[in-house]
Amino acid sequence: MMGGISVTQLLILLVIVMLVFGTKRLRNIGSDLGSAVKGFRKGIEEESPDKEPEKLANAEKSSTEPQAKEEKATAARPTDTNV
């Protein structure tokens, strides 16, 4: 095959990867990758177009509240005039 990977080359690559990483580490990497993909798919399925405006409104509320609290906290502090 020109420019492609044959089955023999793929098996040789698999053996080299197993020797370098070990089967236990490869199993852990595979399970971590699988759970990440499942979480990503679940997050995308839960995201729907009718929920986006609600999320934007909540994000705006949450982003303005900390700023207002921070402004109140800085306004209540006395200024240093002895510097």
Secondary structure, DSSP 8 states (H G I E B T S, - for coil): --SS--HHHHHHHHHHHHHHH-HHHHHHHHHHHHHHHHHHHHHHHH--GGGHHHHHHHHHHHHHHHHHHHHHHHHHS------
